[in-house]
Amino acid sequence: MRDIKLADLEPGDEATICGFNDNSSGNDRLRELGLVDGTPLRVIKYAPLGDPIEIKVRGFYLSLRKSMARQIRVRRRGRLGQ
């Protein structure tokens, strides 16, 4: 399976984090929140205009700008309900 960007997932998709596209300081903050390699997540929804994206990770809900979600590489695991 190939890596895709978190921003490319649809609501209900489940994935596992497999890295970041760069080493910016924003990525350090995401790692502090628990978004590290191997962490499973689920896309909950997108805001009406498409930005931000809401995900559920480690039992909490987190909203990310699409620009930040494009920096997170994931492997899709499936879709909730499938």
N, C-alpha and C positions, 0 to 999 in steps of 0.2 A: 504494500500500500504506500502511496506517496503522500508527502506532507502537503497540506493546504493551509490557507490563512483562516484564522478564526472568523474574520469578517465575511468569508465565503459560505459559512454555514447558514442553515435556515432554522427558524424556530422549531424546537423539538429534536434537533440533531444532537447527538452525544459524541464527544470526542475526547482525546487524551492529548495534553500538551506535550510537545516534543522539542520545543526550543523557541528562540527569538531570532528575528532577522538581523538585529544589531545589538550593540551593547550600550544603549542610551541610558541615562539616569532614570527615565520613566520605567524602563524594564526592571531596574533595581527595586523600585517601589512595588511593582507587581509581584516580584519574587518575595518581598517582605509580606505581602498579603497571602502568600501560599501558592501562587501560580508558578510552579516549578515543573521541570520535566517529569512526566509520568502521572500528573494530576488529572483526574477525570473531570469533565465539566459538561453542562447541558445548556444549550441556547434556549432562553425562555421567550424573549420577544425583542423586536426592534421598535423604537419609538415611531410614531406615525409618519414622520418625515425620513425615517431610516437611520437616524443617528440620535442618541447612542443605542448600543446593543446591551441587553440585560442577559447575564449568564448566572447559572447557579454552580458554585464551586465550593467544595469543603463545607457544605451545609449553609452557606450564606449566599445572598444575592448581590451581584456586583454589576454596576453599569459602567461600560467603557465606551469611549469615543471610537468611531470606526477607524480613525487614523491609528489608534493604539491597537485595536483588534487586528489590523493588517500586519502588525509587527510580530504577532504570536502565531507560531506554526503549530498545527494540530494534526492528528490522525483521526479521521472519522470512525466512530464505532457503530453507528447506526442511528435510528430515529426512535424516539420514545413511542411505545405502542406497537412496534414492529416485532 
